[in-house]
Amino acid sequence: MCLGIPHEVVEVLDDDHCLIRLGSATQRCFIGLVEDLKPGDWVVVHAGFAIDKIAPEDAKANLELIRQYLEPRPGA
């Protein structure tokens, strides 16, 4: 199973790379598959590749679902 995680674009470095942020972590990402990115955009990232642009409200909703899934469950 593959999981793409939403990240915010912090800085576009060149045609193929940008800096992305999730929480306090910033990393470099390949953006050659997604067009017309700018700081503040959100992208779905898998294995260091931005694979799609996503609306900010969808990114936040997806991150909340992931957070809920990772929370310990009573009785589990």
C-alpha positions in Angstrom: 0.0 0.0 0.0 1.2 3.5 -0.8 0.4 6.6 1.2 0.8 10.1 -0.1 1.0 12.8 2.7 0.0 16.4 2.1 2.9 19.0 2.6 3.0 22.7 2.2 5.3 24.2 -0.4 7.8 26.5 1.4 10.1 27.5 -1.5 10.4 26.6 -5.2 14.1 26.0 -5.7 14.1 25.3 -9.5 12.0 23.6 -12.1 12.4 20.2 -10.5 12.7 20.8 -6.7 11.1 22.6 -3.9 11.2 22.7 -0.1 8.2 21.3 1.6 7.0 21.5 5.2 4.9 19.3 7.4 4.8 20.5 11.0 8.3 21.6 12.0 10.0 19.3 9.4 11.3 20.8 6.1 12.7 18.7 3.3 13.5 18.8 -0.4 11.0 17.4 -2.8 10.9 16.5 -6.6 8.2 18.5 -8.3 8.7 17.6 -12.0 5.3 15.9 -12.0 3.3 18.9 -10.9 3.0 22.2 -12.7 2.9 25.8 -11.6 3.7 25.5 -7.9 4.3 28.5 -5.6 5.0 28.9 -1.9 1.8 28.3 0.1 0.5 25.6 -2.3 -0.1 22.1 -0.9 1.0 18.9 -2.6 0.6 15.2 -2.0 4.0 13.7 -1.5 5.0 10.0 -1.9 8.6 8.8 -1.6 10.0 12.4 -2.1 7.9 13.1 -5.2 5.1 15.6 -5.3 2.4 13.7 -7.2 -0.5 16.2 -7.2 -1.6 19.6 -6.0 -4.3 19.6 -3.4 -6.6 22.4 -2.0 -5.5 23.6 1.5 -8.8 22.6 3.1 -8.5 19.1 1.6 -4.8 18.8 2.8 -5.9 19.8 6.4 -8.8 17.3 6.4 -6.5 14.5 5.1 -3.9 15.3 7.8 -6.6 15.2 10.5 -7.7 11.8 9.3 -4.1 10.5 9.4 -3.7 12.0 12.9 -6.9 10.3 14.1 -5.8 7.0 12.6 -2.5 7.1 14.4 -3.9 8.0 17.8 -4.0 5.1 20.3 -7.4 3.6 20.7 -8.9 2.7 24.1 -8.9 -1.1 24.5 -6.7 -1.7 21.5 
